[in-house]
Amino acid sequence: MSGPEILTFGCRLNAYESEVIRNHATDAKLDDVIVVNTCAVTGEAERQARQAIRRARRAHPDARIVVTGCAAQINPDRYAAMAEVTAVLGNAEKLMAESWTALGIGGKDGAATPRIAVNDIMSVRETANHMIGGFDGKARAFVQVQQGCDHRCTFCIIPFGRGPSRSVPVAEVVRQVRLLVNNGYREVVLTGVDLTDYGSELPGRPSLGSLTRRLLMHVPELSRLRLSSLDPVEVDDELMGLIGAEPRLLPFFHLSIQAGDDMILKRMKRRHNRADAVAICAEIRRLRPDAALGADLIAGFPTETDAMFGNTLALIDECGLTHLHVFPYSPREGTPAANMPQVPMGIRRERAAKLRAAGARQMAQLLANREDQAISVLVEKDRSGHCEHYLPVDIDHDAAPGSVVAARVQSQDGKRLMAAVLT
């Protein structure tokens, strides 16, 4: 190993935090360290992390393996008990430089008793801004603007991994984005656990829309801005205005919908109902007729009947949802939903497959509608990237990763666009 290796699971926020970790571990000269930055949103995510830990030990028997992220925060003892693990760090500790310099105290024997540094995440009240100059191997940059969640959806364990909602002040976000743009990044994604709760605890209570407007105003060189997952009933009026008026705010919006049935949404303890989800999709399309919409959806939530599932399935066509993140319900110990009557796993998987198939049909239609259209492509690697609508694109000319090229769609195969670069 010639430097720290970071294995990242889960959300875009973890991707951002992995770069903070990389910088700290590099500064601490931890050339023999493998960091596994875990996710706890589903049991499958945790299973994949444990597999990665075991593979890492087999591939690098002399490396020190540090486990961090939400799964480590919620259940540190479980990971400390793994013979492969050298140390376990909490979600707050992983972002502190001193956590990584302190790793030099421990030995390199993977079977040694792990050092655990995981404090009470609920006691954290601030989110420190970490200036990141770039992202290893990434064409787009992620910027954390919000952290934690004050809501308690009955299926979700993440608030116990991330702590209370807290936000990065506007001026610090602007400084971070300006640094990334000066370093050559053309596209930035704003991320958070509960992004639309941005600013609720800051002086003056700036909204996500206010942050977005001020960011675009103060960093005019930023070509493309994306937002990560939005709560359907927390999108503020200023942000809606920008969706309609600001071309640099790209026309793809991902919504945390979870279900399309009112009873299931109530049992999830979500803040919206089905009509709210339909209404925001319609309003976004009224303001931005070409917008593409994605959504998180859970299949087989406890007590979900065939009729309730049918309401969620119908929502995909009703709202034209294309970019779906579908999860078969995964019970999380310590959440209310884990104690509700469970839907058999086989049915959960069948319903998840039906949701994905409906999303694939909508995606195929969206791709067909883009034929012969002019698009703008952020090049990522190997003559490929994503256009404004976050559709995957193959281009016919070499272009530098991180560059943005104008192209025209020539064809599509139901999954990707093929485009000719305009010269």
C-alpha positions, -999 to 999 in steps of 0.1 A, spaced: 0 0 0 13 34 -9 -13 54 10 -46 52 29 -73 33 11 -109 44 16 -139 21 10 -171 41 9 -206 27 13 -240 45 12 -248 81 6 -232 111 -10 -226 125 24 -203 96 31 -185 102 -2 -178 138 10 -167 126 44 -144 100 29 -124 128 13 -121 145 47 -108 111 61 -84 107 32 -69 141 39 -65 134 76 -51 100 71 -26 112 45 -15 141 67 -10 115 96 11 94 72 -10 64 77 1 46 46 -9 12 59 -45 20 68 -77 8 51 -108 27 61 -142 12 57 -168 40 58 -200 21 65 -238 27 59 -266 15 81 -297 22 60 -304 -15 54 -291 -48 66 -277 -55 31 -256 -23 34 -241 -36 66 -236 -71 52 -216 -56 22 -194 -36 46 -186 -67 67 -177 -86 35 -154 -57 24 -137 -58 58 -129 -95 54 -118 -91 18 -95 -62 28 -79 -83 55 -73 -112 31 -58 -89 5 -37 -69 29 -28 -90 59 -5 -64 74 -28 -34 70 -46 -16 98 -84 -17 92 -104 12 106 -142 10 106 -163 41 108 -196 55 94 -232 50 105 -231 13 112 -200 17 134 -216 46 152 -248 27 160 -232 -6 169 -194 -2 175 -190 -33 196 -202 -55 166 -173 -42 145 -148 -42 173 -155 -79 178 -144 -87 142 -109 -101 143 -100 -82 111 -107 -47 127 -80 -26 143 -100 4 154 -136 17 153 -143 55 150 -177 72 154 -192 96 128 -180 127 147 -145 112 155 -138 102 119 -138 139 109 -113 150 135 -76 151 125 -65 140 160 -84 107 156 -61 98 128 -29 110 143 -38 89 174 -40 58 154 -2 57 154 -4 47 191 -19 12 183 -1 -18 168 -5 -32 134 -17 -66 144 -52 -70 130 -61 -95 158 -52 -70 185 -80 -57 208 -95 -28 187 -95 8 200 -130 22 201 -136 60 198 -173 64 195 -190 91 215 -227 101 219 -236 115 185 -268 131 200 -245 155 220 -231 170 188 -245 205 181 -223 219 153 -211 207 119 -175 218 113 -167 228 77 -139 208 62 -123 224 32 -119 198 5 -98 206 -26 -109 177 -47 -123 142 -48 -102 112 -57 -112 99 -91 -144 119 -92 -155 143 -119 -182 160 -97 -177 173 -62 -199 168 -32 -203 195 -5 -219 188 29 -242 216 39 -263 198 65 -259 170 89 -282 149 111 -320 147 114 -345 157 140 -373 136 126 -381 100 136 -395 80 107 -405 47 121 -382 27 97 -351 48 100 -321 43 122 -300 70 106 -307 98 132 -290 76 157 -260 74 135 -259 111 125 -273 130 155 -294 161 155 -299 184 125 -272 210 121 -260 231 91 -229 247 77 -231 285 75 -237 300 41 -204 318 39 -185 286 46 -204 267 19 -196 295 -6 -159 293 3 -158 256 -1 -176 257 -35 -154 285 -47 -123 264 -38 -136 234 -58 -145 256 -88 -110 272 -87 -96 236 -87 -114 228 -119 -148 213 -108 -176 222 -131 -204 204 -112 -211 204 -74 -237 185 -55 -251 198 -22 -256 170 3 -271 164 37 -290 139 57 -322 160 57 -311 186 31 -344 206 31 -340 212 68 -310 233 60 -306 264 82 -333 256 107 -309 261 136 -287 288 121 -290 326 130 -317 340 107 -328 305 97 -317 307 60 -335 282 39 -321 258 13 -334 281 -14 -316 310 2 -284 291 4 -287 280 -33 -295 315 -45 -265 330 -26 -242 303 -37 -250 308 -74 -247 345 -70 -214 345 -52 -198 318 -73 -208 328 -109 -181 305 -123 -200 274 -111 -214 258 -142 -237 231 -128 -253 227 -94 -273 196 -82 -292 190 -50 -294 156 -33 -326 142 -18 -354 166 -11 -383 162 13 -416 167 -6 -431 191 19 -400 210 29 -390 225 -4 -392 263 2 -407 289 -21 -373 304 -29 -360 271 -40 -391 265 -62 -385 299 -78 -349 289 -86 -361 256 -101 -381 277 -126 -356 305 -132 -320 293 -128 -305 272 -156 -274 263 -136 -296 244 -111 -298 213 -132 -332 198 -142 -330 166 -121 -346 164 -87 -346 135 -63 -375 133 -38 -377 113 -5 -412 99 -12 -408 64 3 -444 53 -4 -475 62 -24 -502 51 1 -515 74 28 -518 47 55 -483 35 49 -469 70 49 -487 76 82 -473 44 97 -439 55 84 -444 88 103 -436 107 71 -446 144 69 -463 142 35 -492 123 20 -497 110 -15 -513 142 -27 -483 162 -15 -460 140 -35 -481 143 -67 -484 181 -62 -447 188 -59 -439 167 -90 -466 186 -109 -453 220 -97 -417 212 -105 -428 202 -140 -449 233 -144 -418 254 -136 -393 232 -154 -412 212 -181 -382 191 -190 -373 181 -154 -365 145 -146 -376 132 -112 -363 105 -90 -375 90 -57 -366 68 -28 -393 40 -25 -396 13 1 -412 -20 -9 -430 -42 16 -432 -19 46 -448 -36 76 -486 -40 72 -485 -31 34 -513 -49 16 -515 -55 -21 -538 -25 -25 -514 -2 -6 -485 -14 -27 -506 -8 -58 -509 29 -48 -471 32 -46 -467 14 -79 -492 37 -96 -473 67 -83 -444 60 -106 -464 64 -138 -486 92 -123 -455 113 -115 -432 101 -142 -405 89 -118 -374 77 -136 -344 76 -113 -356 52 -86 -338 41 -54 -359 10 -44 -353 -8 -12 -371 -39 0 -380 -30 36 -352 -39 60 -360 -40 98 -336 -19 118 -333 -29 155 -344 -1 177 -370 14 153 -408 12 158 -413 -4 124 -392 -34 134 -420 -43 159 -449 -40 134 -463 -70 115 -438 -79 88 -444 -86 52 -427 -118 41 -393 -112 25 -403 -129 -7 -432 -105 -12 -410 -76 -4 -386 -86 -31 -413 -92 -56 -428 -58 -50 -393 -42 -52 -388 -58 -86 -422 -45 -98 -413 -9 -87 -379 -12 -105 -396 -25 -136 -420 4 -136 -392 29 -131 -372 13 -160 -402 18 -183 -404 54 -174 -366 57 -178 -368 42 -213 -395 67 -223 -374 96 -210 -344 84 -229 -365 80 -261 -377 116 -256 -341 129 -256 -333 115 -291 -320 142 -314 -318 167 -285 -289 189 -277 -274 180 -243 -245 191 -220 -224 162 -207 -201 162 -177 -174 137 -188 -165 112 -161 -143 86 -178 -139 64 -209 -160 87 -232 -189 86 -208 -207 108 -183 -241 122 -174 -262 150 -189 -282 177 -172 -310 152 -165 -286 128 -149 -289 104 -177 -259 82 -186 -243 92 -219 -217 77 -242 -199 102 -264 -181 97 -297 -149 117 -289 -123 117 -262 -127 145 -237 -109 153 -204 -126 139 -173 -143 168 -155 -149 188 -186 -184 197 -199 -191 191 -236 -220 200 -258 -234 171 -277 -264 159 -297 -282 126 -289 -280 102 -318 -296 71 -303 -305 53 -271 -308 17 -260 -334 21 -232 -306 25 -206 -281 50 -220 -279 78 -245 -254 78 -274 -243 113 -284 -221 131 -309 -199 158 -295 -206 192 -312 -174 208 -324 
